Amino acid sequence: MYWEIINGSPWVTAILITGHLIGLVFVIFNQTKEISSTWAWMFVLIFIPIIGLLAYLILGRPLKHKKWSGISPEEGDIPDQVSNGQMERLVSTHFNGNDLLNKYSKLIVMNFNSSHAPLSFDNEIKTFSHGHEKFEALLKDIRAAKSEINLQYYMFKSDQLGLKIRDQLIKKAKEKVKVRVLYDEIGSKSMVSSFFHKLVSYGGEVRVFFPSFLGVINFRINNRNHRKHCIIDGRIAYIGGFNIGNEYVGANKRYGYWRDTHYRIQGEAVNHIQRKFILDWRIVTKNKKDVSNQFSFQKKEHSGKSPVQVIASGPNSKTEHIKNMYIQLIMLARHSVYIQTPYFIPDTSFMEACKIALLSGVDIRIMIPNRDDHFIHWASRGYLGELLNYGATILMYEKGFLHAKTIVVDGEVASVGSSNLDIRSFKLNFEINSLVFDEKVANELQQLFLEDSKVSKELTLTTFLNRPLLQKSREAFARLLSPIL
């Protein structure tokens, strides 16, 4: 149809070609991403004209640092009660003689300098790897809430689990507990506004992140808030990979058993997660003023002993904080790096860090779900196959669906959060991770990885090299478009 119109009218042809050339020039000179992303968009624009240009205008435009909240995420933490001199004091006292913190001092300082992520010391961590346990604990804490519940999830479904959580929030709102709910428009696309009407009627506040224009067109479909956390009374925080939906408790036949990872945190780190929620709340309420005094914060030191940094990043961040944290973790590894992620589509810098570590004798093991019917997983296999050549161990999880987003280094330090190991999480989505410097916590996650290995199939270099030609072709095509997936 498109080519029939062009052949029938030279004026239409001229206008379309001119518009297309302008689009190409715009991408070349205005693209602020990596050159690989620019070339991927060029590929789309050349081979899918007009439609490709429209796709770029919706999906490819960068998000300006200060456009939405009036401040960048880094500036939002400047009022933090932890002063900017914290790092200097910690370094000068050698992290109070803590050998583990000394070992990772460069990582800690980098996180602080790039994303204003303070280091807190008094945290107590509980790890969840099963949906039922996580949501039972969350509901128990919600029922016990006295003053405030701030709940933020990329995906909030109006199914059995969603109803259960919503009804508890309504009960707390009736008790005059302040309830705030924030969910992402695209992640929660099945959500209808009437689902929360009763909660709102009792004083609860519900907001949608980057909602669609007139309920149809979403100009920010490519910049999603992928964060998943809940803060209760300013003293308990949940953070990790679980969303709210039946599949996250294994009640969806399509996915079967759902394997994920989530933290329950008590301690000063809760304040830092709370501040990230406040920044997102300011975006959706279009409030550029500091509203921190309307939220609860923990003022007393907790009895926990786990040091934690909370690192957040997004398309309005000045640098790719979480990706840089991952790379520094890998570069500091001496013995092992265990990674679990549903998607593995890294950029060049991450791949080079893995290769250098592997050549240095570090044992890198990467686990992804064993699913062959997804475009993104085709691209993932291509990258993983490249690391096989350097000696990486690649495991394909087969018990159900692996959604955990964890990295454990040397059994000493571990990151758990919302960020996948892909370019989308590094550059396009709003993400949040908690980095814990505690051998007990890290060992727990490492043991979970080893248990998951028992229900995983190893992808060997021989198997990868001998895969069918059709599989090689689709992996190559998917990888070509991976910078813009």
C-alpha positions, 0 to 999 in steps of 0.5 A: 500500500505504501509503495503504491501511494509513492508510485502514484504521485511524485509530489508524495514521493518527494515529500516522503523522501524529504521527511525521511532524510530530515528524520535521518539527519535528526537521528544522526546529529541529535542522538545522544546515545551510544553509536551502536544505538544510533546505528540500530535506529538508522537500520530501522529508519532505512528499512522501515521508512516513515513507520521507523521515524514514527517509532523513533519519535515515540521510543527513541527520544532522550528524556531531559534531566530536569524536565519532569521533576524540576531536579535530577535524581542526583540533586534530589539527594542533596538535602539528605541528612548524611552530609557530603563529607561522609565519604571523606570521614569514612575513608580517613578512618579506614571504614572503622577498620572494616576489611570488607568495606576497605576492599570495596572502598572505590565502589562505595566512593564511586556510588556516593560521588555519582548518585549521592548514595550514602552508606548506612551501617545499621541495617537488618536484611531479610531475603525472600526468594518465594512469592508467597513468603514475600507477600505474606510478610508484606501484608503482615507489615501493612496490617501493622502500619501505624502512620504511612504506607508508600507502595510503588510497583511497575506492575500492579494487576487487579487479580487475586493478589492485587485485590488482596493487597488493595483491600488491606490498603483500604482497611488502613486508609479507613484507620487514617493511615496515609496510603500512597500508591504509584504504579507504571502506566505501561507495566500495569496496562490492564489496570482500570482507575475504578479499581482504586476508587474505594481506596481514594474515597477513604483518603488514599492517593493513587498516581500513574507514572507517565500516563497516556495522553487521552488514555491512548497515546503514550509519548513516554512509552520507552521510559518506564518506572520499573521500580518495585518497593514499598516503605511502611512507617518510614521504618521498613522497606521492601525492594527487589524484583517481585511485582504485584500479580498472580504470576509472582506467586506461581499462580499463572500456568504460563510461567509456572513457578516464579523465582525472584529475589526481594529484600526486607530492610530495616535501618537507615537505608529505609530513609534512602529508599523513601527519598527515591519514592519522594522524587518519583512522587514529585514527578507524578504530582508535578510538585517541584517543591521539597515535600519531604516533611510530609513523609515519615523517616526513621530517626533512631539507629537500628540494631542491624549490622549490614552496610547498605547503599541504595543506588537509583538511576533513570533516563534523567540521570547524568550517568548510568549509575547502576550499570557503573556499579555492576562494572565496578563490582565485576572489576573488583572481583577476585574469585567469583561473580554470580549473576541472575537476570531474566534478560542479558543484553549488555553494552560494550563496556559491560561485556568488556568488564566480563571478558577482562575478569574472565581472562583474569581467572574470575569464575563468572556464572550467569543464569537466565530463564530457559525460554526460546520463544522470546525476541529478547532471549534470542539477543541474550543468547548471542551475548552469552555465547560470546562470553562462553569463548572466554570461559564463562559458565552459562546456566539456563533455569528450567524450573519455571521463570527466573525473574531475579535481578541479583549479582553476588561477588566473592560471596561478600557483597550483593546487589538486589533490585529492579534493574535487569542486565540490559540496555533498557534498564541501564539507560531508559527505565527508572530503576533502583537497587540495594547494594549490601556489604555483608558476607552473611547476606551475600552467602545466602544469595550465593547458596540460592544460586547454587540451588537454582543451578541444580534445576538449570541446564548448562549451555556449553560452547559446543552446544552453542556453536552447533545450534541450528542455522535458523537459531543463529540467524534470529539471534544475529538479527535480534542482537543487531536491534539490541541497542534499542530493545 
